[in-house]
């Protein structure tokens, strides 16, 4: 007589966590991620069985919970079908918690909060979460390519984000930039777009989750230096003492000075938005910084190289 394969429910009844339970959990992880669009776990660029097993391992090894979630689901289940439903809920909740910890998860929560507070936007019922404009036709859903939305966002000019705070209130300038792009993208879509896709669009438009890149750098006599990346690529040990000069200047900079340095040729209004202080105060900070740099860079040394070294420090601090 051939061997009869046990179900996960039967396996847990007779011997605890085994291959049938692991197989059920693997299948349910894939079911959840297909229906919700959760990103793969850390260390994976795409979903696979290995990624699913890593999720299961993470669930089983959680401090303070671990394998108890299996036992808790089993004790509430009456049969295989109810066990599947309980496992499904546990997996979904776990992936939600994990997603909230990621930079994109934090971005999603921020834009959801901003849209939720604005009558111009409407959240659709159901899962995954989708957002539309309030004047869109009820039930209209975007079904095009994400790349088209990213291309539309790239066409929005005149907005930028110079400061991305990871805690506390979102600066007004940042709110304006985010909402301007969201409005343009949703008007283009003519229907509701998944919250996850809106976050991806904003990532691409503003490089929000990438290491900071600084451009439009102030140098001596008001000239604009090239990008940090270009200077960094050419940077090498310099017997002229560029790094020493840069370090001396860096130590004299206040925290506000270091925030302003990458965009020092912007105006006082921009500086006030960046530092979240009054414009008059920002103008004084900006003026003092420019004066200090002019004096410090007036020595017989390459000012562009010194600025590149300073901005590398800014980039390292921001990262």
C-alpha atoms as a printed R data frame, in Angstrom:
    type eleno elety resid chain resno       x      y       z
1   ATOM     1    CA   UNK     A     1   0.000  0.000   0.000
2   ATOM     2    CA   UNK     A     2   1.468  3.394  -0.997
3   ATOM     3    CA   UNK     A     3   2.344  6.143   1.442
4   ATOM     4    CA   UNK     A     4  -0.483  8.644   2.008
5   ATOM     5    CA   UNK     A     5   0.800 12.225   2.131
6   ATOM     6    CA   UNK     A     6  -0.207 14.077   5.273
7   ATOM     7    CA   UNK     A     7  -1.712 17.530   5.198
8   ATOM     8    CA   UNK     A     8  -0.112 20.261   7.277
9   ATOM     9    CA   UNK     A     9  -2.997 20.070   9.719
10  ATOM    10    CA   UNK     A    10  -2.518 16.308  10.165
11  ATOM    11    CA   UNK     A    11   1.241 16.736  10.449
12  ATOM    12    CA   UNK     A    12   0.890 19.268  13.260
13  ATOM    13    CA   UNK     A    13  -1.568 16.971  15.014
14  ATOM    14    CA   UNK     A    14   0.862 14.059  15.029
15  ATOM    15    CA   UNK     A    15   4.390 15.364  15.067
16  ATOM    16    CA   UNK     A    16   4.819 19.094  14.883
17  ATOM    17    CA   UNK     A    17   6.395 21.278  12.206
18  ATOM    18    CA   UNK     A    18   7.445 19.183   9.205
19  ATOM    19    CA   UNK     A    19   7.726 19.190   5.385
20  ATOM    20    CA   UNK     A    20   3.992 19.464   4.746
21  ATOM    21    CA   UNK     A    21   3.723 22.550   6.941
22  ATOM    22    CA   UNK     A    22   6.780 24.160   5.348
23  ATOM    23    CA   UNK     A    23   5.354 23.486   1.877
24  ATOM    24    CA   UNK     A    24   2.034 25.032   2.850
25  ATOM    25    CA   UNK     A    25   3.775 28.094   4.283
26  ATOM    26    CA   UNK     A    26   5.919 28.456   1.119
27  ATOM    27    CA   UNK     A    27   2.826 28.341  -1.088
28  ATOM    28    CA   UNK     A    28   0.992 30.852   1.076
29  ATOM    29    CA   UNK     A    29   3.937 33.297   1.088
30  ATOM    30    CA   UNK     A    30   3.802 33.326  -2.705
31  ATOM    31    CA   UNK     A    31   0.023 33.727  -2.616
32  ATOM    32    CA   UNK     A    32   0.274 36.748  -0.323
33  ATOM    33    CA   UNK     A    33   3.081 38.460  -2.207
34  ATOM    34    CA   UNK     A    34   1.341 37.994  -5.602
35  ATOM    35    CA   UNK     A    35  -1.838 39.556  -4.279
36  ATOM    36    CA   UNK     A    36  -0.250 42.473  -2.456
37  ATOM    37    CA   UNK     A    37   3.005 43.409  -4.209
38  ATOM    38    CA   UNK     A    38   5.228 43.150  -1.126
39  ATOM    39    CA   UNK     A    39   8.946 43.497  -1.941
40  ATOM    40    CA   UNK     A    40  11.172 40.408  -1.574
41  ATOM    41    CA   UNK     A    41  13.090 40.065   1.702
42  ATOM    42    CA   UNK     A    42  16.497 41.621   2.219
43  ATOM    43    CA   UNK     A    43  19.182 39.870   0.181
44  ATOM    44    CA   UNK     A    44  16.838 39.069  -2.724
45  ATOM    45    CA   UNK     A    45  16.191 41.187  -5.803
46  ATOM    46    CA   UNK     A    46  13.180 39.098  -6.880
47  ATOM    47    CA   UNK     A    47  10.757 36.622  -5.359
48  ATOM    48    CA   UNK     A    48  11.717 32.938  -5.494
49  ATOM    49    CA   UNK     A    49  11.271 29.839  -3.351
50  ATOM    50    CA   UNK     A    50  14.497 30.761  -1.553
51  ATOM    51    CA   UNK     A    51  13.050 34.212  -0.797
52  ATOM    52    CA   UNK     A    52   9.835 32.603   0.468
53  ATOM    53    CA   UNK     A    53  11.780 30.250   2.732
54  ATOM    54    CA   UNK     A    54  13.743 33.218   4.093
55  ATOM    55    CA   UNK     A    55  10.427 34.853   5.039
56  ATOM    56    CA   UNK     A    56   9.335 31.655   6.777
57  ATOM    57    CA   UNK     A    57  12.672 31.406   8.610
58  ATOM    58    CA   UNK     A    58  12.376 35.023   9.717
59  ATOM    59    CA   UNK     A    59   8.869 34.373  11.037
60  ATOM    60    CA   UNK     A    60   9.988 31.270  12.911
61  ATOM    61    CA   UNK     A    61  13.025 32.965  14.444
62  ATOM    62    CA   UNK     A    62  11.383 36.203  15.604
63  ATOM    63    CA   UNK     A    63  12.368 37.089  19.137
64  ATOM    64    CA   UNK     A    64   9.443 36.701  21.498
65  ATOM    65    CA   UNK     A    65   7.281 34.862  18.963
66  ATOM    66    CA   UNK     A    66   9.091 32.488  16.645
67  ATOM    67    CA   UNK     A    67   7.553 29.084  16.155
68  ATOM    68    CA   UNK     A    68   4.694 29.992  18.487
69  ATOM    69    CA   UNK     A    69   2.776 31.497  15.565
70  ATOM    70    CA   UNK     A    70   2.485 28.002  14.071
71  ATOM    71    CA   UNK     A    71   1.177 26.601  17.344
72  ATOM    72    CA   UNK     A    72  -1.202 29.525  17.818
73  ATOM    73    CA   UNK     A    73  -2.654 29.070  14.332
74  ATOM    74    CA   UNK     A    74  -2.973 25.297  14.785
75  ATOM    75    CA   UNK     A    75  -4.796 25.552  18.114
76  ATOM    76    CA   UNK     A    76  -7.362 27.929  16.542
77  ATOM    77    CA   UNK     A    77  -7.850 25.805  13.413
78  ATOM    78    CA   UNK     A    78 -10.544 23.161  12.968
79  ATOM    79    CA   UNK     A    79  -9.243 21.708   9.698
80  ATOM    80    CA   UNK     A    80  -6.751 22.267   6.867
81  ATOM    81    CA   UNK     A    81  -8.791 25.071   5.297
82  ATOM    82    CA   UNK     A    82  -9.042 27.096   8.494
83  ATOM    83    CA   UNK     A    83  -5.332 26.499   9.184
84  ATOM    84    CA   UNK     A    84  -4.519 27.955   5.741
85  ATOM    85    CA   UNK     A    85  -6.615 31.038   6.465
86  ATOM    86    CA   UNK     A    86  -4.875 31.603   9.804
87  ATOM    87    CA   UNK     A    87  -1.424 31.104   8.280
88  ATOM    88    CA   UNK     A    88  -2.350 33.474   5.445
89  ATOM    89    CA   UNK     A    89  -3.279 36.218   7.903
90  ATOM    90    CA   UNK     A    90  -0.069 35.680   9.908
91  ATOM    91    CA   UNK     A    91   2.098 35.877   6.781
92  ATOM    92    CA   UNK     A    92   0.346 38.995   5.517
93  ATOM    93    CA   UNK     A    93   0.722 40.745   8.883
94  ATOM    94    CA   UNK     A    94   4.392 39.771   9.050
95  ATOM    95    CA   UNK     A    95   5.102 41.106   5.546
96  ATOM    96    CA   UNK     A    96   3.240 44.321   6.376
97  ATOM    97    CA   UNK     A    97   5.409 44.806   9.470
98  ATOM    98    CA   UNK     A    98   8.566 44.108   7.462
99  ATOM    99    CA   UNK     A    99   7.544 46.445   4.647
100 ATOM   100    CA   UNK     A   100   6.943 49.275   7.117
101 ATOM   101    CA   UNK     A   101  10.567 49.015   8.217
102 ATOM   102    CA   UNK     A   102  11.934 49.591   4.696
103 ATOM   103    CA   UNK     A   103  12.628 53.065   3.257
104 ATOM   104    CA   UNK     A   104   9.886 52.520   0.683
105 ATOM   105    CA   UNK     A   105   7.489 51.445   3.402
106 ATOM   106    CA   UNK     A   106   8.162 54.655   5.282
107 ATOM   107    CA   UNK     A   107   7.676 56.646   2.081
108 ATOM   108    CA   UNK     A   108   4.360 54.880   1.431
109 ATOM   109    CA   UNK     A   109   3.084 55.732   4.888
110 ATOM   110    CA   UNK     A   110   4.129 59.346   4.480
111 ATOM   111    CA   UNK     A   111   2.399 59.890   1.142
112 ATOM   112    CA   UNK     A   112  -0.675 57.989   2.355
113 ATOM   113    CA   UNK     A   113  -0.891 60.339   5.318
114 ATOM   114    CA   UNK     A   114  -0.468 63.416   3.104
115 ATOM   115    CA   UNK     A   115  -3.124 62.270   0.633
116 ATOM   116    CA   UNK     A   116  -5.440 61.164   3.424
117 ATOM   117    CA   UNK     A   117  -5.368 64.694   4.841
118 ATOM   118    CA   UNK     A   118  -6.171 66.296   1.468
119 ATOM   119    CA   UNK     A   119  -9.694 66.269   0.001
120 ATOM   120    CA   UNK     A   120  -8.205 66.281  -3.510
121 ATOM   121    CA   UNK     A   121  -7.303 62.591  -3.123
122 ATOM   122    CA   UNK     A   122  -9.467 59.543  -2.539
123 ATOM   123    CA   UNK     A   123  -8.400 56.116  -1.278
124 ATOM   124    CA   UNK     A   124 -10.135 53.129  -2.814
125 ATOM   125    CA   UNK     A   125 -11.482 50.393  -0.606
126 ATOM   126    CA   UNK     A   126  -9.831 47.007  -0.721
127 ATOM   127    CA   UNK     A   127  -6.324 45.624  -1.089
128 ATOM   128    CA   UNK     A   128  -3.748 46.525  -2.275
129 ATOM   129    CA   UNK     A   129  -4.250 50.188  -1.318
130 ATOM   130    CA   UNK     A   130  -4.849 52.478  -4.306
131 ATOM   131    CA   UNK     A   131  -5.277 56.235  -4.581
132 ATOM   132    CA   UNK     A   132  -7.183 58.346  -7.083
133 ATOM   133    CA   UNK     A   133  -8.092 61.988  -7.435
134 ATOM   134    CA   UNK     A   134 -11.429 62.911  -5.889
135 ATOM   135    CA   UNK     A   135 -12.834 63.911  -9.302
136 ATOM   136    CA   UNK     A   136 -11.876 60.649 -11.021
137 ATOM   137    CA   UNK     A   137 -14.652 58.369 -12.206
138 ATOM   138    CA   UNK     A   138 -15.628 56.025  -9.385
139 ATOM   139    CA   UNK     A   139 -13.927 52.661  -9.828
140 ATOM   140    CA   UNK     A   140 -11.494 53.779 -12.540
141 ATOM   141    CA   UNK     A   141  -8.138 52.003 -12.073
142 ATOM   142    CA   UNK     A   142  -4.814 52.570 -13.842
143 ATOM   143    CA   UNK     A   143  -3.753 49.431 -15.695
144 ATOM   144    CA   UNK     A   144  -0.795 50.744 -17.667
145 ATOM   145    CA   UNK     A   145   2.956 50.359 -17.176
146 ATOM   146    CA   UNK     A   146   4.781 51.774 -14.177
147 ATOM   147    CA   UNK     A   147   7.460 53.165 -16.529
148 ATOM   148    CA   UNK     A   148   4.832 55.427 -18.119
149 ATOM   149    CA   UNK     A   149   4.014 56.928 -14.729
150 ATOM   150    CA   UNK     A   150   7.724 57.409 -13.970
151 ATOM   151    CA   UNK     A   151   8.160 59.158 -17.342
152 ATOM   152    CA   UNK     A   152   5.209 61.442 -16.578
153 ATOM   153    CA   UNK     A   153   6.707 62.338 -13.178
154 ATOM   154    CA   UNK     A   154  10.016 63.195 -14.837
155 ATOM   155    CA   UNK     A   155   8.228 65.830 -16.947
156 ATOM   156    CA   UNK     A   156   7.139 67.765 -13.850
157 ATOM   157    CA   UNK     A   157   9.500 70.728 -13.622
158 ATOM   158    CA   UNK     A   158  10.133 73.352 -10.996
159 ATOM   159    CA   UNK     A   159   9.958 71.118  -7.926
160 ATOM   160    CA   UNK     A   160  12.678 69.432  -5.927
161 ATOM   161    CA   UNK     A   161  13.493 68.006  -2.543
162 ATOM   162    CA   UNK     A   162  16.621 69.231  -0.845
163 ATOM   163    CA   UNK     A   163  15.899 67.777   2.569
164 ATOM   164    CA   UNK     A   164  14.271 64.446   3.362
165 ATOM   165    CA   UNK     A   165  13.676 64.111   7.084
166 ATOM   166    CA   UNK     A   166  13.164 60.533   8.266
167 ATOM   167    CA   UNK     A   167  11.206 61.556  11.363
168 ATOM   168    CA   UNK     A   168   8.941 64.384  12.406
169 ATOM   169    CA   UNK     A   169   6.755 66.651  10.235
170 ATOM   170    CA   UNK     A   170   7.413 66.769   6.502
171 ATOM   171    CA   UNK     A   171   8.792 70.214   5.495
172 ATOM   172    CA   UNK     A   172   6.295 72.329   3.563
173 ATOM   173    CA   UNK     A   173   8.520 72.534   0.500
174 ATOM   174    CA   UNK     A   174   8.764 68.738   0.455
175 ATOM   175    CA   UNK     A   175   4.988 68.375   0.822
176 ATOM   176    CA   UNK     A   176   4.506 70.745  -2.128
177 ATOM   177    CA   UNK     A   177   6.970 68.809  -4.287
178 ATOM   178    CA   UNK     A   178   5.447 65.410  -3.458
179 ATOM   179    CA   UNK     A   179   1.873 66.557  -4.037
180 ATOM   180    CA   UNK     A   180   2.725 68.337  -7.294
181 ATOM   181    CA   UNK     A   181   4.142 65.129  -8.731
182 ATOM   182    CA   UNK     A   182   1.355 62.948  -7.314
183 ATOM   183    CA   UNK     A   183  -1.268 65.266  -8.821
184 ATOM   184    CA   UNK     A   184   0.383 65.187 -12.250
185 ATOM   185    CA   UNK     A   185   0.775 61.410 -12.216
186 ATOM   186    CA   UNK     A   186  -2.788 60.714 -11.090
187 ATOM   187    CA   UNK     A   187  -4.210 63.142 -13.660
188 ATOM   188    CA   UNK     A   188  -2.241 61.286 -16.317
189 ATOM   189    CA   UNK     A   189  -3.438 57.915 -15.016
190 ATOM   190    CA   UNK     A   190  -7.128 58.981 -15.012
191 ATOM   191    CA   UNK     A   191  -7.738 56.356 -12.340
192 ATOM   192    CA   UNK     A   192  -6.523 54.879  -9.086
193 ATOM   193    CA   UNK     A   193  -2.871 53.837  -8.801
194 ATOM   194    CA   UNK     A   194  -1.431 51.391  -6.298
195 ATOM   195    CA   UNK     A   195   0.159 53.090  -3.301
196 ATOM   196    CA   UNK     A   196   3.279 50.962  -3.837
197 ATOM   197    CA   UNK     A   197   3.595 52.226  -7.425
198 ATOM   198    CA   UNK     A   198   3.148 55.850  -6.364
199 ATOM   199    CA   UNK     A   199   6.018 55.367  -3.907
200 ATOM   200    CA   UNK     A   200   8.175 53.912  -6.701
201 ATOM   201    CA   UNK     A   201   7.341 56.886  -8.932
202 ATOM   202    CA   UNK     A   202   8.396 59.357  -6.238
203 ATOM   203    CA   UNK     A   203  11.580 57.376  -5.553
204 ATOM   204    CA   UNK     A   204  12.531 57.632  -9.208
205 ATOM   205    CA   UNK     A   205  11.562 61.306  -9.540
206 ATOM   206    CA   UNK     A   206  13.417 62.548  -6.465
207 ATOM   207    CA   UNK     A   207  16.026 59.809  -5.840
208 ATOM   208    CA   UNK     A   208  14.584 59.645  -2.328
209 ATOM   209    CA   UNK     A   209  16.010 56.273  -1.397
210 ATOM   210    CA   UNK     A   210  19.367 56.731  -3.066
211 ATOM   211    CA   UNK     A   211  22.523 58.146  -1.479
212 ATOM   212    CA   UNK     A   212  22.409 61.917  -1.765
213 ATOM   213    CA   UNK     A   213  23.929 63.470  -4.859
214 ATOM   214    CA   UNK     A   214  24.855 67.124  -4.666
215 ATOM   215    CA   UNK     A   215  25.003 69.476  -7.616
216 ATOM   216    CA   UNK     A   216  25.132 73.232  -8.212
217 ATOM   217    CA   UNK     A   217  28.079 73.697  -5.881
218 ATOM   218    CA   UNK     A   218  29.264 77.138  -4.852
219 ATOM   219    CA   UNK     A   219  32.933 77.863  -5.379
220 ATOM   220    CA   UNK     A   220  35.093 81.002  -5.237
221 ATOM   221    CA   UNK     A   221  33.714 84.133  -6.947
222 ATOM   222    CA   UNK     A   222  30.282 82.612  -7.416
223 ATOM   223    CA   UNK     A   223  31.210 79.992  -9.999
224 ATOM   224    CA   UNK     A   224  29.464 76.633 -10.055
225 ATOM   225    CA   UNK     A   225  31.602 73.535  -9.669
226 ATOM   226    CA   UNK     A   226  30.955 70.244 -11.402
227 ATOM   227    CA   UNK     A   227  29.130 67.405  -9.709
228 ATOM   228    CA   UNK     A   228  30.524 65.628  -6.697
229 ATOM   229    CA   UNK     A   229  30.644 62.363  -8.591
230 ATOM   230    CA   UNK     A   230  32.972 63.846 -11.210
231 ATOM   231    CA   UNK     A   231  35.286 65.257  -8.576
232 ATOM   232    CA   UNK     A   232  35.185 62.089  -6.522
233 ATOM   233    CA   UNK     A   233  36.137 59.976  -9.531
234 ATOM   234    CA   UNK     A   234  39.176 62.136 -10.128
235 ATOM   235    CA   UNK     A   235  40.097 62.429  -6.470
236 ATOM   236    CA   UNK     A   236  43.420 60.943  -5.385
237 ATOM   237    CA   UNK     A   237  45.969 61.558  -2.613
238 ATOM   238    CA   UNK     A   238  47.149 65.130  -3.145
239 ATOM   239    CA   UNK     A   239  50.490 66.392  -1.839
240 ATOM   240    CA   UNK     A   240  49.162 69.976  -2.051
241 ATOM   241    CA   UNK     A   241  47.147 69.386   1.133
242 ATOM   242    CA   UNK     A   242  43.624 69.754  -0.270
243 ATOM   243    CA   UNK     A   243  42.208 67.249   2.216
244 ATOM   244    CA   UNK     A   244  43.842 69.065   5.116
245 ATOM   245    CA   UNK     A   245  42.324 72.389   4.063
246 ATOM   246    CA   UNK     A   246  38.932 70.756   3.559
247 ATOM   247    CA   UNK     A   247  39.092 69.136   6.980
248 ATOM   248    CA   UNK     A   248  39.955 72.463   8.611
249 ATOM   249    CA   UNK     A   249  36.963 74.129   6.932
250 ATOM   250    CA   UNK     A   250  34.685 71.191   7.763
251 ATOM   251    CA   UNK     A   251  35.462 71.449  11.462
252 ATOM   252    CA   UNK     A   252  34.504 75.132  11.419
253 ATOM   253    CA   UNK     A   253  31.115 74.508   9.801
254 ATOM   254    CA   UNK     A   254  27.988 74.415  11.955
255 ATOM   255    CA   UNK     A   255  25.304 71.737  11.336
256 ATOM   256    CA   UNK     A   256  23.266 74.349   9.429
257 ATOM   257    CA   UNK     A   257  26.310 75.266   7.335
258 ATOM   258    CA   UNK     A   258  26.781 71.619   6.383
259 ATOM   259    CA   UNK     A   259  23.146 71.347   5.311
260 ATOM   260    CA   UNK     A   260  23.439 74.487   3.170
261 ATOM   261    CA   UNK     A   261  26.780 73.677   1.586
262 ATOM   262    CA   UNK     A   262  25.481 71.508  -1.303
263 ATOM   263    CA   UNK     A   263  23.055 74.234  -2.448
264 ATOM   264    CA   UNK     A   264  24.873 77.367  -1.388
265 ATOM   265    CA   UNK     A   265  24.077 79.252  -4.579
266 ATOM   266    CA   UNK     A   266  20.334 79.060  -3.860
267 ATOM   267    CA   UNK     A   267  18.516 82.075  -2.398
268 ATOM   268    CA   UNK     A   268  17.535 82.832   1.196
269 ATOM   269    CA   UNK     A   269  13.985 81.560   0.690
270 ATOM   270    CA   UNK     A   270  15.348 78.169  -0.354
271 ATOM   271    CA   UNK     A   271  17.749 78.185   2.618
272 ATOM   272    CA   UNK     A   272  14.880 79.000   5.003
273 ATOM   273    CA   UNK     A   273  12.858 76.067   3.671
274 ATOM   274    CA   UNK     A   274  15.837 73.743   3.953
275 ATOM   275    CA   UNK     A   275  16.755 74.758   7.504
276 ATOM   276    CA   UNK     A   276  13.147 75.360   8.603
277 ATOM   277    CA   UNK     A   277  13.985 78.767  10.054
278 ATOM   278    CA   UNK     A   278  12.884 82.341   9.336
279 ATOM   279    CA   UNK     A   279  14.062 83.784   6.043
280 ATOM   280    CA   UNK     A   280  15.965 86.645   7.691
281 ATOM   281    CA   UNK     A   281  17.880 84.217   9.880
282 ATOM   282    CA   UNK     A   282  18.536 81.964   6.885
283 ATOM   283    CA   UNK     A   283  19.872 84.905   4.871
284 ATOM   284    CA   UNK     A   284  22.392 85.657   7.628
285 ATOM   285    CA   UNK     A   285  23.498 82.009   7.854
286 ATOM   286    CA   UNK     A   286  23.893 81.859   4.069
287 ATOM   287    CA   UNK     A   287  25.843 85.128   3.920
288 ATOM   288    CA   UNK     A   288  28.199 84.088   6.732
289 ATOM   289    CA   UNK     A   289  28.846 80.746   5.077
290 ATOM   290    CA   UNK     A   290  29.677 82.351   1.727
291 ATOM   291    CA   UNK     A   291  32.017 84.830   3.392
292 ATOM   292    CA   UNK     A   292  33.792 82.111   5.336
293 ATOM   293    CA   UNK     A   293  34.249 80.000   2.204
294 ATOM   294    CA   UNK     A   294  35.560 82.902   0.130
295 ATOM   295    CA   UNK     A   295  38.166 83.636   2.777
296 ATOM   296    CA   UNK     A   296  39.095 79.994   3.277
297 ATOM   297    CA   UNK     A   297  39.392 79.315  -0.457
298 ATOM   298    CA   UNK     A   298  41.427 82.397  -1.237
299 ATOM   299    CA   UNK     A   299  44.715 80.634  -0.498
300 ATOM   300    CA   UNK     A   300  46.916 79.299  -3.247
301 ATOM   301    CA   UNK     A   301  45.072 75.999  -3.600
302 ATOM   302    CA   UNK     A   302  42.545 74.523  -6.030
303 ATOM   303    CA   UNK     A   303  39.120 75.734  -4.734
304 ATOM   304    CA   UNK     A   304  37.213 73.165  -6.805
305 ATOM   305    CA   UNK     A   305  39.201 70.312  -5.284
306 ATOM   306    CA   UNK     A   306  38.579 71.651  -1.779
307 ATOM   307    CA   UNK     A   307  34.847 71.998  -2.473
308 ATOM   308    CA   UNK     A   308  34.770 68.459  -3.864
309 ATOM   309    CA   UNK     A   309  36.395 67.173  -0.685
310 ATOM   310    CA   UNK     A   310  33.898 69.104   1.458
311 ATOM   311    CA   UNK     A   311  30.950 67.792  -0.513
312 ATOM   312    CA   UNK     A   312  32.165 64.235  -0.236
313 ATOM   313    CA   UNK     A   313  31.932 64.747   3.511
314 ATOM   314    CA   UNK     A   314  28.367 66.036   3.078
315 ATOM   315    CA   UNK     A   315  27.495 62.984   1.022
316 ATOM   316    CA   UNK     A   316  28.986 60.605   3.586
317 ATOM   317    CA   UNK     A   317  27.120 62.347   6.407
318 ATOM   318    CA   UNK     A   318  23.796 62.210   4.528
319 ATOM   319    CA   UNK     A   319  24.255 58.516   3.698
